[in-house]
C-alpha cells in the first residue's frame, strides 16, 4: 500500500510546484468543496471550515467542545428569565475591508439570518429572536421570545458568524461565491470551485480568543487549500511532504501516517460525528416503520467499523453518542441486529421475495434510491450496506453526488434514503437540527412532522435547568429511535495530520473543522 501511495507523489509534486512557495505560505488539503461560502444559507460542513477561518462569532468554542468563551463579544449578562442577553463588544475589531466592526453589524447579521428569504436551515441556532437593539456602537441587546438553554453554545457555530452588510449587499447573489468580508484571521482572496481556495493574512487581526497563545495576526502570508477528493492522493501528498496539513484525514490510512517519522497525527477530542442513513418517510417505499427497522437491523455495524474504517470508528446503535451531553441511556437496545427478524418484518409488511430475489409489493420492487456524497467513507459504507440488504431481498440503488451539488440534490424529494456524516455538540444540538418540523425540507429530510416531538424539543430548548433539558431531549430520542427514522451506523473519529515542521497545530472538534482559526501555527 505504501509503495502504491508513494507512486502518486510524483504527480502531486507537480501540483505542489504550482502553489506559492516559501515559509510564508501554509499549504492545506481538504477532500470536499462546497457550493458556496455563505454561512447562513447552508448546513454543509465543507462550507463551515472556510467560514470559520475568514469570519468570527460573538463567542468562541473552547478546546473542551462545550464552553463558550469571549470573542467579538468581550462579555455578556443574562436576565433571570433567560430571555435577554446583553453583549458588550470589542471596540478594536475591523473587517478585512477595513470597515470598523460595531453593534450594527451584529443586528444586521441576525436579522438577515431570520429573514425567510434566506431559508437558513440553521437559523434556529440563533434562538427565537424577539428583537435586537444597539443602544450604543458596542452594546447589543439580544432579546428572545423564549429562553434558549444552549444559546451561547450555539452562537459559537459558523451559522452565526458576523457579516458586513455593505459587502453582502454589494455582492448580492454572488455573496459567498465571489467573496465574503469577515473579521477573521484570514481574508477571502480567491476561489476556484473544486480546485482551490486561497486566503490571505488579515494584518490588522489581534483579537484571537483566549484559547490561543497567539492573538494575531497569523504567522503566514497565505493559506492555500487544495481540493483533492481522492483519499490516496491526499495521503500520498502528506507522505511526500507536498502539503503541510490536512484535516478529515482518511481513517483507513491513519496507521501509515502514524508510522511516518515526518508526520504528526492528532485525534480531535471530544468529537461527535455520526454517519447515518435517513429515511424520507413520505415516500411510499419507506413509509412503513417495519421496512425501516428491517433495513437497520439487517446490517453488521461492527464489521463495517473494522473492515472499512480500520477501527477508527465505533458502531453506532443510537443516534446520540453515549458520551454526548444529554444522551439517553434508555435508547440502548432499540436497534438489535437480527437478519431473520428483518426478513420477518418485511414479510409482515407485505413485501414478498420475487423470482430474482428482490422483494416486491403491488408490482413495485423494493429498490429504494440512495443519495450520498461521493466521498470514500460514505461510498464504501453504502456499498457494504447494499450487500447486507440484498440478503434480505432489498436492492439499494446507489446514487452518489459530487460534494458541490450533493447538498442541493438532497433538498429534492425524488429519493428514499440519504446519508451524511453529521457533527454535533450535544443531544439537543442534533435533535433540533433534524427533527423539528420547522426544518422541513432540510435538514429535516425525513419530512417528520410530529406535534409531540416539536413540543418536547421546545421544552428542552426553553429549560432553565439541566434536569428538565435532559428529560425532554430523552423523550425525543426515544420516539425517533422507535420510529427508525434513521439508521445510525458509525460514530466517526476525526484526525488532523500535519508535517512535523509545522508547530502549534492542535485539532479542534467544531463541526468537522479541526483547523478552526489556525492562530498558533508556525514553522
N, C-alpha and C positions, 0 to 999 in steps of 0.2 A: 504493500500500500504506500509506504513512504517513497519507494522508487517511482511509483506512478505519480505521486503528488509532486515530486521534485521535477518530473518531466514537464510540468506545467509552468515551472518557474521561469524558464527561458522566455516563453511567450509573455508572461506577466512582467518580465523585466523591461520589455519594450513598452508596455503600458505604463509602468512606473517612470520610465525615462521621460514621458511626456508631462509629468507632474512638475510643479515648481520645486526646485531643489534647494538644498541648504538647510541650515539649522533653524531658519525662521518659518518653515512650513511643517505642519503636522499632517501626516497622511493617514486617513482613516478609510475603512471599508464598512459598507452595510449591504445586506443581501436584498433588501426590498426598498423600492422607491415609493412615492406617494403621488396621488393625482393632483395635489395642491398642498400649500402650506398655510392655509387659513385655519387657525386653531378652532374657531368657533363652529365651523361647518362640517366637522368630522369627528368620528370616534377612533380614527385609524392610528395605530401605533407608529407606523412609519412616517406619519406627519409629526407626531409628538416629539420625537428626538431632536429634529432640527428646530422646531419651535422653541423647545426648552433652551437651546443654545443662543437663539437670537432675541428672545423676549423673556420678560420676567413676570412673576406673580407678586401679589401683595405679601404673601408668606412663602417660605421655602420649606421643603420636607427634609428633616434631619436624617442622618445615616440610619437611624433605627426604624425608618419607614412608617412612623406613626406620630412624630412630634412636629407640629408646625412651629417655625422659628421666624423672627423678623426678617423682612427682605425690603421690598419697596415701602411697606408699612413698618415703621420702626417700633410701633407699639399699638395696643388696642385695648379697649374695655368693652365689656358685655353687660347689658342691663339684666336685672334679676329675672325678668320673664323670658330671657333668651331671644328677644326679638330685635334688639338694637345693638349693633356693633359700631363703635366709633374708632376709626383708624387714623392714627397720626402718621403722616407720610414723611419720607426723607425729602429734604429740600435741595439736594445736591445731585439729582439724577437727570440725565439727558438721554434722549433718543439718539440713535446712530446719525440721524439727520442733523443733530444739533439742537433740535427743539427741546425746550425745558419740559420736564415731566411735572404735572400738577394734578390736583384732585379732579379737574375737569376731564382728564384722560380716563380716570377710573369710572366716573359717572357715564361717560360715553361708551366705554367698553361693555359695561354690564347692560346698558340699555340696548345696545346692538345685539348682544347675546340673547336677550329675551325677546327680540323682535321676531314675530312669527315668520317673516320673510326669510330669515336666516335658516330656519328649520334646524336649529342647533340640536343634535342628538344628545349632547351632554349639558344642555342648558340647565337641567335640574341641579347640576353640581354647584351652581351659584345660589341655591335656595329659592324659596318663594318670595321674591323681592316685592315689597310694597312701594318703596321709594328710596332713591339715592340722592343725597344732598351734599353740597360742598360749601359749608359755611365760611371757609377761607381756603386759600390755594393749597394748603397742606393738611386739610382735615376732610375726611369722608364720613358721613353718617349713613350707615348701611342698614336700612330698616326692612325687616321681614314681616310678612303676614302671619307667619307661624314660626316657632322655634325650629332650628335645624341642628340636630345633635352633632353633625360632623362638618359644619360649615368651614371651620378653619382648616381641617384636614383636606376638604375638597378644594379649597382655594389654592392649594399648592399645585393642583393639576393643570396641565397645559391648556385646557379649555379656557382657563381664567387668566391667561396672560394679558397684560395691559397693552392696548393698542393706541396708535397715533391716529386720531380722527382724520387729520389732513391727508395722511398717507393712504388710508383706507378709501377715502372718497375720491382722491386723485386717481387711484388705480382702478376703482370700480370693480368690474368683473375679473380683472387681472390681478386683484389683490391676492397675495399668496402664490402667485404664479410668476409674475414679472418682478415681484419684490414684496417685502414686508419690513416696515421700520419697527425697530424694537429698542428696548433699553438693556438688552442682554450683553454679555461679554463678547459676543461675536455678532458681526453685522452681515446681513444678506448681501452677497456680491453677485453671484450668477447661478443659474440652474439650467442644466441640460437634462431633461427628463430621461430616465433610465440609464443615464451616463454618469453624471457627477453633480455635486453641489459644492460651490466654493463660498466660504465665509471668510471675512477678514476681521482683524482685531478692532474692537471698539476702544480706541485710545483713551477716551475720557472715562471709561468704566473704572469705578473704585468702590462700589457698594456691594461687593460679594457678601453672601450670608456668612454667619459665624462658623458654619461647619467647615469652611475652607480657611487654610492658613493665609493664602494669597487673596486679598480682597479686590485685586485687579490693578491694572489690566492683565489679560492673559499673556503668556510668555512667548507666543508665536505670532508672526505676522498674518499667517493664513492657516485655515483648516480646509483641506481638500478631502471631500468624502466621495469616494468612487462607489458606484452601484455595481456590485458583482454578484449576480444571483446564484451562480454555481458554487456549491459548497466546496468542492475540491479545489476550485480556483482560488477561493479566499484562503483556504488552508495553505495552499502552495505559496501564496503571496506572503503569508506570515512566516512560513518556514524559510523562504528565500530572503527575508529582510526587506521586501519591497515596500511594505507598509508598516506604520508604527503601532496601530491599534485597530482592533475590530471588536464590535460587541455583537451579542447573539451568535457567538461562535458555534459552528456545527457540533452538536453534542457528541456525535459518533467519533469525532476526531480529537476530543479532549485528551485521551491518553497519549496520542502522538505529540500534541502540543506540550503536555507536561514533561515529556521526555526530551524536549529540545532545550539545550542549555541557554539559548539566546532568548527564550520566551518566558514570560510570566503569566500564569493562568490564575485568575481570581474569580471566585464564585460570589455572586451578589447574595447577601443575607441581611435581612429576611427577603424572601421573594415569593410572591404568589402569582402563578401563571397557570391557567387551566386550558388545556387543549380539549375541546369538546366538539360534539356534533349535535346541532339543534334541529328540531322538527318544526316545520311550518304547518301547524295543526289545522289550518283551514284548508289544506289540500286533502282531498278525499282519501288518498292512498295512505296517509299517516294520521288521519283524524281519529282513529280508534286507539285508545290508550294501550290496548293489548298488543297492537302491532309495534308501537314504540317501545314497550317494555321488552318484547321478544328480540328486537334488534339489539337492545342494550345488554341483555343478559347472555347473548349468544357469542360474545367475544371474550378473548382472554387478555385482559389488560396487562397482567404481569409479564406475559410472553412478549407483548408489544414493547413494554418498557425495556426489557432486557435485550431483545433482538434488534430493535430499531434505534432506541435511544442509548444503547450501550450502558444501561444502568443510570444514566444521567436524568432520570425522571422517575417518579413514583406512580404506581397505578392509582387512578382516581375513582373511588366508588361513591363519592359525594361531590356535590357541586362546589362547596366551600372547603378549602384546605383545613384539616384538623387543627393546624397551628394558627389560623387566622382569627382575628377578633370577631367574637360572636358566632363562631362555628357552633352548630347544634349537634351534640353527640348522638341525639336520638335519630338522626338520619342514617346512622350506620346500619347496614343490613337491608336498606331499601333496594339496593342493587345487588342481586345474588346471581352470579354467573351460573347458567344452567342451560345447556344446549337442548336437552329433552323438554324442559319446561317451555323454552322458546318455541319449539315446534308445536307443542300442545296449545299455546296461546294463539298461534296463527291459525291452527285448525278451528279453534273455538270462535275466532273472528271471521271464519268463513273463507279463508284463503287456502285453497287446495293445490296440491302438487300436480303440475301438468306433465305431459309426456316428455318435455325437455328438462324436467327437474325444477322448473321455476313455478312458483305458486301463482294462481290466478283466481279472480273472483269477478263474476258478471262480465266475463270476456276481457277483463283487464289484467295484464301481468303485473306482478309485484316488482316493478322496476323503477324505484324512486330515483329522481335526478339529484345528484350531489354536487354542490358548488363549494369550491375551496380555493385558496390562494396557492399558486403553483410554486410553493417553496418545498424544500426537501422533507421536512418533518411532516407537514400536512399530507403531502403526496404519498409518502411511504406508509403513514398510518392509515390513510384512506384505502390504499391498496390492500393492506393487511386485513382491515375490517371487511372489505369486499370479499376476500377469501373466506373468512369465517361465515359470513352471511349466506354465501352460496350453499353452505352445508345445511342450511335450514330452508332453502328454496327462495331466498331473496336475492335479486340481481341488482346491485347498486350500479347505476350509470354515472360514472365519474366525469365531472366537468371542471377541470382546473382553469383558473383565470390569472392573467398577469396581475402583479400587485398594483399596477397603476389604474386598473379598471375593476378589480375584484370587489372593492367596497361598493362601487356603483352597481355592479351586476347583482350583488346581494340585496340591493334595495328592490329588486324585481320580485314578482310573485310566482314566476313560472319554474319553480323547483320545489322539492320536498324537504331536503336536508342541506345544511351548510355547515362549514367548520371554520373556526378561527381559534387562535390562542389568545385568551383574554387576560391581561394583567389587572390586578385589583388590589385595594388596600385593606378591605375588611368585608365581612358578610354583607353589611349594609351597602357598601360601595357596589359590590357585584349585583346584589338584588335590585337596587334602584336603577342600575344601568339597564338591565334586561327584562325585568318582569312587571314594571309599571306600564299600564295600558296607554299612558300618555306618550310612551316611547314607540308606539306602533307608527310606521312600519319598520323603523330602525332606530335603535338597536334591538327592539323587541320584535325580532323577525319571526317569532313563533305566532304572532298575532294573538297572543294570550291576553284576553280581556276578562278579568275576573274581579268582581267588586270586593270580595274578601281580601284578595292579595293587595289590591290598591289601598284598602283601608289599613291593613297591617303595616304596609310599607310607610304609609303616612304617620301611623302611630310610632313606628320606630324612628323615623326622621325627627318627630316632634318630642321625643322622650327627653326628659330633663335629668334622668339618672340612668346609670348603666344597666340596672336590672330590667327596667321597662324596655329599654332598647333591645337588649338580648332576647327578651320574651317575644316581642313582636317579630323580630327577624327570624327567630326559630320557627314560628308558625309559617312564615313564608317558605323557608327551606323545606319543611316537611311537606307542604302542599305541592310545591313544584316538583319535588322528588317523587312523590306518589303518582303524579301525573306523567312522569317520564317525559318532560318537555325537552330535556337534553340527555345526551349520553356523555357523562363525564368520562374522559379516557385517561389523561395523564396530567399530573402536576409537574410542570417542566422546570428543571433547574436552569439557571442563567449564568453565563460566564463572560468575562471580559478577558481578552488575550492581548498583551502588549509586548513590544520589543523591550528587552531589559535596559536598553539605553534611555528609555523614557522613564522619568522619575515622577513620583507623586500621583500615580494613577490609582484610583480606588473606585470599584464599581458601585453604582447606585442601583436601587430597585424600582425607581418610579416609572411606571408604565413602559417597561422594556427599554428604558433609556439609561444604560449603565454609565454613559459619559456624563450626562446631566449638564454641568456648566464647564467642567474642564479647567478650573482656575488654577489648580495646583500642578498641572502637567508641566514638565520641563525636561530639558536634555541634561 
